[in-house]
Amino acid sequence: MSKEISVRQICFIMLVYTAVSKFIFYPCELSFGSGRDLLFAAATDFLIQGIIIWAVSYLCSRTDKTFFELIEGTLGNITARIIYGFFALFFILCTVVPLFEQKLYVQDIFYDTVPSLTVFLPFFIFSIYAASKNFRNIGRSADICMPLFFVSMLLIFSMSLFEVEWDAFLPILKTPLKSVFGGSLTTAFRFFEPCWLLMFMGHFKYKEGDAAKITLSYAGGAAFVLTVLLIFHGVYGGAAATRQFAISKISLFFPAIDVIGRIDLISLYVLEVVMIFALVINIQLAVHCLVKCTGYDNRPVFSLIVNGLLILVIVLFNNNLSTIHKMWSNWFWIATLVFANIIPLAAWGLRRRTEQ
């Protein structure tokens, strides 16, 4: 099998896409649930996922097989197809809340006088094209996003870090543990990164030390998210829970903005490109899973189907994000626990060697 993606590109995905996928509503909802101890709530989820990502990365050093081939070799072809069908559904559902959030974010930051649905529907033109491509395209997109991400984050951090009021975090760890871990649980549906790595298994050439590189890359993404959380709560304090679109709000108090205007929008425009690629990856993986599930290797057709379903959801539930978000927060952590935690760890129990 040709290797369609490199370890370098997987590291970029784990760092960059992990970070930007949690820059919009996640800080607000975590602040609402865990208050000034939101960093501890976030660190809990990142630690758990980091351990699982290391476990999957290390499993890749023990086999050249894909995840589909591991299941097929242990449980049979039919079971492998069924499991991949469920993974396709999982990736589609993982896309729903970020899709709505991105729609509202684009309107609020860039096109506040145009209806959000009108602004966002052209996104699906890009999504249909991107989801029809293979892993090689995903890797190349990550190569493009890496420098854009670092430049934009450097500018945003330089305009916001010195505005932090450190006493907003005091007293530390006085929030009830029920609230801290409750914040971790209700936001757990956003932590699906081990599933990305599970899909990439067997599609890249593993070398010694790559498990550490991939895990550290994920830790780097976590560090960016924790920094945004720190700045966000440090700037807004108790009001952070009422401030949506966190990444666009943390640099508002930069002194130069009062003189020359919203110069931070340049960085936000650049970062938006990365956010779009991060949003599309779950759609791309859903298409990949449908191809493996059906055995019908026609990605453009499945791309049209998946994106058509998402368009239908966006149109039908255009004004119901709060209801959808509540449902995902209350219940979707169960699906995330199964697909992003239990199944990746259970993959170690699959037969990794071909019977002679």
C-alpha positions as CSV (number, residue, x, y, z in Angstrom):
1,M,0.0,0.0,0.0
2,S,1.3,3.4,-0.9
3,K,1.8,5.8,2.0
4,E,-0.6,8.7,1.4
5,I,0.4,10.9,4.4
6,S,3.6,11.6,6.3
7,V,4.3,11.7,10.0
8,R,5.2,15.4,9.7
9,Q,1.8,16.1,8.3
10,I,0.0,14.1,11.0
11,C,1.9,16.1,13.6
12,F,0.8,19.3,11.9
13,I,-2.8,18.1,12.0
14,M,-2.6,17.1,15.7
15,L,-1.2,20.4,16.6
16,V,-3.0,22.9,14.4
17,Y,-6.4,21.3,13.9
18,T,-6.7,20.3,17.5
19,A,-6.1,24.0,18.5
20,V,-8.3,25.8,16.1
21,S,-11.2,23.5,16.5
22,K,-11.6,24.8,20.1
23,F,-11.1,28.5,19.6
24,I,-14.7,29.7,19.0
25,F,-17.3,28.5,21.6
26,Y,-15.2,26.1,23.7
27,P,-13.7,28.8,26.0
28,C,-17.1,30.4,26.6
29,E,-18.8,27.1,27.5
30,L,-15.9,25.9,29.7
31,S,-15.8,29.2,31.5
32,F,-19.6,28.9,32.2
33,G,-19.2,25.4,33.5
34,S,-15.9,25.5,35.4
35,G,-15.4,29.2,36.2
36,R,-11.9,30.5,36.9
37,D,-10.6,26.9,37.1
38,L,-11.4,26.3,33.5
39,L,-7.7,25.5,32.8
40,F,-7.9,22.4,35.0
41,A,-11.1,21.2,33.3
42,A,-9.5,21.6,29.9
43,A,-6.2,20.0,31.0
44,T,-8.1,16.9,32.2
45,D,-9.6,16.2,28.8
46,F,-6.3,16.9,27.0
47,L,-4.4,14.6,29.3
48,I,-6.9,11.7,28.7
49,Q,-6.8,12.2,25.0
50,G,-3.0,12.6,25.0
51,I,-2.6,9.2,26.6
52,I,-5.0,7.6,24.0
53,I,-3.2,9.3,21.1
54,W,0.1,7.9,22.4
55,A,-1.4,4.4,22.7
56,V,-2.7,4.6,19.1
57,S,0.6,6.1,17.9
58,Y,2.6,3.3,19.5
59,L,0.2,0.7,18.1
60,C,1.2,2.0,14.6
61,S,4.8,1.0,15.4
62,R,3.6,-2.6,15.9
63,T,1.8,-3.1,12.6
64,D,1.7,-1.8,9.0
65,K,-2.0,-2.6,8.7
66,T,-4.8,-0.1,8.5
67,F,-7.4,0.0,11.2
68,F,-9.9,-1.6,8.7
69,E,-7.4,-4.4,8.0
70,L,-6.9,-5.1,11.8
71,I,-10.7,-5.4,12.3
72,E,-11.1,-7.5,9.2
73,G,-8.2,-9.8,10.2
74,T,-9.7,-10.4,13.6
75,L,-13.5,-10.1,13.3
76,G,-14.1,-10.5,9.6
77,N,-14.9,-8.2,6.6
78,I,-18.6,-7.7,7.4
79,T,-17.8,-6.5,11.0
80,A,-15.1,-4.2,9.7
81,R,-17.6,-2.6,7.2
82,I,-20.2,-2.2,9.9
83,I,-17.8,-0.5,12.3
84,Y,-16.6,1.8,9.6
85,G,-20.2,2.7,8.9
86,F,-20.7,3.7,12.5
87,F,-17.5,5.7,12.3
88,A,-18.8,7.5,9.3
89,L,-21.9,8.5,11.2
90,F,-19.8,9.5,14.2
91,F,-17.6,11.9,12.1
92,I,-20.7,13.4,10.5
93,L,-22.2,14.0,14.0
94,C,-18.9,15.5,15.2
95,T,-19.2,18.1,12.4
96,V,-22.6,19.4,13.3
97,V,-21.9,21.7,16.2
98,P,-18.6,23.1,14.9
99,L,-20.4,23.7,11.6
100,F,-23.1,25.8,13.2
101,E,-20.5,27.6,15.3
102,Q,-18.4,28.4,12.3
103,K,-21.4,29.8,10.5
104,L,-22.2,32.2,13.3
105,Y,-18.6,33.1,13.8
106,V,-18.1,34.1,10.1
107,Q,-21.2,36.2,10.2
108,D,-20.3,37.9,13.5
109,I,-16.7,38.7,12.7
110,F,-16.7,39.3,8.9
111,Y,-20.2,39.8,7.5
112,D,-22.4,41.0,10.3
113,T,-24.9,42.7,8.0
114,V,-25.5,39.6,5.8
115,P,-27.7,36.6,6.9
116,S,-25.4,33.9,8.2
117,L,-27.0,31.2,6.0
118,T,-26.3,33.2,2.9
119,V,-22.7,33.8,3.9
120,F,-21.9,30.2,4.9
121,L,-23.5,28.0,2.2
122,P,-20.6,28.7,-0.3
123,F,-18.4,26.8,2.2
124,F,-19.9,23.6,1.0
125,I,-18.5,24.2,-2.5
126,F,-15.1,23.9,-0.9
127,S,-16.2,21.0,1.3
128,I,-17.6,18.9,-1.5
129,Y,-14.3,19.3,-3.4
130,A,-12.0,18.7,-0.4
131,A,-14.0,15.6,0.8
132,S,-13.7,14.0,-2.6
133,K,-9.9,13.8,-2.2
134,N,-7.7,11.2,-0.4
135,F,-5.3,11.4,2.5
136,R,-2.6,12.9,0.4
137,N,-4.7,16.0,0.0
138,I,-5.4,16.1,3.8
139,G,-1.6,16.0,4.4
140,R,-0.9,18.8,1.9
141,S,-3.6,20.9,3.4
142,A,-1.9,20.5,6.8
143,D,1.4,21.7,5.3
144,I,-0.3,24.9,4.1
145,C,-2.1,25.5,7.4
146,M,1.0,25.1,9.7
147,P,2.7,28.5,8.8
148,L,-0.6,30.3,8.6
149,F,-1.5,29.1,12.0
150,F,1.8,30.1,13.7
151,V,1.9,33.6,12.1
152,S,-1.7,34.4,13.0
153,M,-1.4,33.1,16.6
154,L,1.9,35.0,17.1
155,L,0.1,38.2,16.2
156,I,-3.0,37.5,18.3
157,F,-0.9,36.6,21.3
158,S,1.3,39.6,21.0
159,M,-1.8,41.9,21.0
160,S,-3.5,40.2,24.0
161,L,-1.1,38.5,26.4
162,F,-0.2,41.7,28.2
163,E,-3.9,42.5,28.8
164,V,-4.4,39.6,31.2
165,E,-5.5,40.3,34.8
166,W,-3.9,37.5,36.7
167,D,-6.1,38.0,39.8
168,A,-9.1,36.8,37.7
169,F,-7.9,33.2,38.5
170,L,-7.8,33.7,42.3
171,P,-8.4,31.9,44.5
172,I,-7.2,28.8,42.6
173,L,-9.0,25.5,42.8
174,K,-11.8,26.8,45.0
175,T,-14.4,25.9,42.3
176,P,-16.3,22.7,43.4
177,L,-14.8,19.7,41.8
178,K,-18.2,18.8,40.5
179,S,-18.2,21.9,38.4
180,V,-14.6,21.5,37.2
181,F,-15.1,17.9,36.1
182,G,-18.6,18.7,34.9
183,G,-17.1,21.2,32.5
184,S,-14.7,18.5,31.3
185,L,-17.6,16.1,30.7
186,T,-20.0,18.5,28.9
187,T,-17.2,19.6,26.5
188,A,-15.8,16.1,26.0
189,F,-17.7,15.8,22.7
190,R,-15.1,18.1,21.2
191,F,-12.3,15.7,21.8
192,F,-12.3,13.3,18.9
193,E,-8.7,13.6,17.8
194,P,-7.7,9.9,18.5
195,C,-10.2,8.9,15.8
196,W,-8.2,10.9,13.2
197,L,-5.1,8.9,14.1
198,L,-7.0,5.7,14.0
199,M,-8.1,6.4,10.4
200,F,-4.5,7.4,9.4
201,M,-3.1,4.1,10.8
202,G,-1.4,2.1,8.0
203,H,-1.4,5.1,5.7
204,F,1.9,6.5,6.8
205,K,5.4,5.0,7.3
206,Y,6.2,4.7,11.0
207,K,9.8,5.3,12.2
208,E,11.3,5.0,15.6
209,G,10.2,7.9,17.9
210,D,7.2,8.9,15.8
211,A,4.8,8.1,18.6
212,A,6.5,10.7,20.8
213,K,6.5,13.2,18.0
214,I,2.7,12.8,17.4
215,T,1.9,12.9,21.1
216,L,4.1,16.0,21.6
217,S,2.4,17.6,18.7
218,Y,-1.0,17.0,20.3
219,A,0.4,18.5,23.5
220,G,1.5,21.5,21.5
221,G,-2.1,22.0,20.3
222,A,-3.3,21.6,23.8
223,A,-0.8,24.3,24.9
224,F,-2.2,26.7,22.4
225,V,-5.8,26.1,23.6
226,L,-4.8,26.5,27.2
227,T,-3.1,29.8,26.4
228,V,-6.2,31.1,24.7
229,L,-8.3,30.0,27.7
230,L,-5.8,31.7,30.0
231,I,-5.9,35.0,28.0
232,F,-9.7,34.8,27.5
233,H,-10.5,34.4,31.2
234,G,-7.7,36.7,32.2
235,V,-9.1,39.5,30.1
236,Y,-12.8,39.1,30.8
237,G,-12.9,37.4,34.2
238,G,-16.4,36.5,35.4
239,A,-17.9,37.9,32.2
240,A,-16.0,35.3,30.1
241,A,-19.0,33.0,30.1
242,T,-21.1,35.6,28.2
243,R,-18.5,36.3,25.5
244,Q,-18.8,34.1,22.5
245,F,-16.2,33.7,19.7
246,A,-13.3,33.8,22.1
247,I,-10.5,34.0,19.6
248,S,-11.9,37.2,18.1
249,K,-12.4,38.8,21.5
250,I,-9.1,38.4,23.3
251,S,-7.2,41.1,21.3
252,L,-9.9,43.8,21.5
253,F,-8.2,45.7,24.2
254,F,-4.9,46.1,22.4
255,P,-4.1,49.8,22.7
256,A,-3.2,50.3,19.0
257,I,-6.8,49.2,18.0
258,D,-8.2,52.5,19.4
259,V,-5.9,54.4,17.1
260,I,-5.7,52.5,13.8
261,G,-8.8,50.2,14.0
262,R,-9.2,46.4,14.1
263,I,-5.8,45.3,12.9
264,D,-6.4,42.0,14.6
265,L,-8.9,41.2,11.8
266,I,-5.9,40.5,9.5
267,S,-4.8,37.7,11.8
268,L,-8.4,36.4,12.1
269,Y,-8.8,36.3,8.4
270,V,-5.7,34.2,8.1
271,L,-6.7,32.0,10.9
272,E,-10.1,31.4,9.3
273,V,-8.4,29.6,6.4
274,V,-7.0,27.1,8.9
275,M,-10.3,26.8,10.7
276,I,-12.0,25.8,7.5
277,F,-9.5,23.1,6.8
278,A,-9.9,21.8,10.4
279,L,-13.7,21.8,10.0
280,V,-13.5,19.8,6.7
281,I,-11.3,16.9,8.1
282,N,-14.2,15.2,9.8
283,I,-16.2,15.3,6.6
284,Q,-13.2,13.9,4.6
285,L,-12.9,11.1,7.1
286,A,-16.6,10.4,7.0
287,V,-16.3,9.9,3.2
288,H,-13.3,7.7,3.7
289,C,-15.2,5.5,6.1
290,L,-18.2,5.3,3.7
291,V,-15.9,4.1,0.9
292,K,-14.5,1.3,3.2
293,C,-17.9,0.5,4.5
294,T,-19.5,0.0,1.1
295,G,-16.5,-1.0,-1.0
296,Y,-17.6,1.5,-3.6
297,D,-14.6,3.7,-4.2
298,N,-16.3,6.8,-5.5
299,R,-15.4,9.7,-3.1
300,P,-17.1,12.5,-5.1
301,V,-20.5,10.7,-4.8
302,F,-20.1,10.1,-1.1
303,S,-18.8,13.7,-0.7
304,L,-22.0,15.0,-2.3
305,I,-24.1,12.7,0.0
306,V,-22.4,13.7,3.3
307,N,-22.3,17.4,2.4
308,G,-25.9,17.3,1.3
309,L,-26.9,15.9,4.7
310,L,-25.0,18.6,6.4
311,I,-26.6,21.3,4.2
312,L,-30.0,19.9,5.1
313,V,-29.2,20.0,8.8
314,I,-27.9,23.6,8.5
315,V,-31.1,24.8,6.7
316,L,-33.6,22.9,8.8
317,F,-32.1,23.8,12.1
318,N,-30.7,27.2,11.2
319,N,-31.9,28.9,14.4
320,N,-31.6,25.9,16.8
321,L,-28.0,25.9,17.8
322,S,-28.7,26.2,21.5
323,T,-31.0,23.1,21.4
324,I,-28.4,21.1,19.4
325,H,-25.6,22.2,21.6
326,K,-27.5,21.2,24.7
327,M,-28.2,17.8,23.3
328,W,-24.5,17.3,22.3
329,S,-23.3,18.5,25.7
330,N,-25.7,16.2,27.6
331,W,-25.4,13.0,25.6
332,F,-22.8,13.0,22.8
333,W,-20.0,12.5,25.3
334,I,-21.2,8.9,25.4
335,A,-20.5,8.4,21.7
336,T,-17.2,10.2,22.1
337,L,-16.2,8.0,24.9
338,V,-16.9,4.9,22.8
339,F,-15.4,6.0,19.5
340,A,-12.5,8.2,20.7
341,N,-11.5,6.4,23.9
342,I,-12.7,2.8,24.2
343,I,-12.3,1.7,20.5
344,P,-8.8,3.2,20.0
345,L,-7.6,1.4,23.2
346,A,-9.5,-1.8,22.2
347,A,-7.6,-1.8,18.9
348,W,-4.6,-3.2,20.8
349,G,-6.6,-6.4,21.2
350,L,-6.9,-6.9,17.4
351,R,-4.7,-9.4,15.6
352,R,-1.8,-7.5,14.2
353,R,0.0,-10.4,12.4
354,T,-1.1,-12.3,9.4
355,E,-1.7,-16.0,10.1
356,Q,0.6,-18.3,8.1
